[in-house]
Amino acid sequence: MAKGFNGFGGGGGFNMQQMMRQAQKMQEQMAKAQEELAELSVTGTAGGGMVEITLSGKREVEGVTVKPEAVDPDDVEMLEDLIAAALGDALAKVAEKEKEMLPYGAAGMLG
C-alpha cells in the first residue's frame, strides 16, 4: 500500500514547499511585468506614417494621428484600411512586448 500523498512518499522528488516558492516567484514576476506593461506605450503605423495609433500596454488607445494627405473624401475605404493596419501593427507590438516581459506562457493569460 502506498504511503504519503497519492503515492508520493517523503523521500522523493515531490517537494510542496519548493513548488509553492516557485509559484510565488512566478506571481511576483507576473505582477512586476504587468506594472511595466501598464506604463508601456507603443505606436503602430500604416501608409508610411500617414496613420499612427498609440496604445498602452493594456491595449487602450492613447492617441490617433491622421495626416491630412491620408484623407480623401472620394476614397474613405483607403483611410479605413490604413486605420485598421495601424491598429493591427500597434497590437502586434504590444503582444511582442508581452512575450518579452511576462514569464513563459503567461502572455496568453492577459486580455
N, C-alpha and C positions, 0 to 999 in steps of 0.2 A: 504494500500500500504506500502511495506516495505521500511524502510529508511536505509541509510548507504551503506556499501559495501556488495553487494549480500545478503541483508537481515540481515547482522550483524550490529546492532546499536552500538553506542558508549559506552553503559553500559554493555558490556558482556565480554565473555572470549577471544575474538579475540583482541590481542594486537600486532600490527605490529612492534612496537619498540622492544618489548621483543623477538619476533620471529627473528628479524634482529640481535639482540645481540647474541642469541643462535647460529644462522648461522655463525656469525663472530667468535665466540668462537670455533665452530667445525672446521672452516677453519684453525684457529691458531693451534689447536691440530693436525690437519692433516699435516700441514706444518712441525711442530716440529717432528712428528713421521716419516715423510718421510726423514727428515735430519738424524735422528737417524738410520733409516734403510739403508740409503746410506753409513753410516760408519760401518754397521754390516758386519761381516764375519762369515760364518758357514761352517762346513766341514761335508760332508756326506761320509760314509764309506761302504764297502762291502767286503765280504770274510774275515772277521776277521781283517780288516785293510789292506788287501793286495792291495786294491784300495781306494784312497781318492780323493774327489773332493771338492775344496773350492769355494764357491760362495759369491758374495757380496749380500747385501740386495736388490739390484736391479736385482738380478738373473744373474749377469755377472760372467763368470768363471774366477777365480783368480789363480787357480792352479790345477794341476792333478799330483798325485803321484801313481806310479805303482811299487810295489815291484818286484824284478826280479823273484821270485818264482811264481808270477802270470802269467808269460809269458811262454807259452808252444806252440811252433810253430805247434804242432800237434793238438792243441785244442784252436784255436783262438776264437771260439764261446764262450768258457767259459770266456775269458777275456772281450769280448764284453758284455756279461751278467753282469759281475762284474762292468764294467764302467756304464752301464745303471742303475744298482741297486744303485751305489754310487751317481749318479746324482739324482735319484729319492729321495734318503734319504736327500740329501742337499736341494732339492726343498721343500720337506715336512717341513724341519726345518725352511726355510725362511718363508713359509706360516704360520707356527705356531707363529713365531715372529711377523708377520704382525697382526695376530689376537690379540696378546697380546698388541701391541703398538698402533694400529690405533683405532680411535673412532669406536664405534659399527657400523657394517655394511659397513665400508669404505674399508676394506681389499679387497673386490672383485672389487673395482674400480681401483685398480692398475694393470697394465700389465696383 
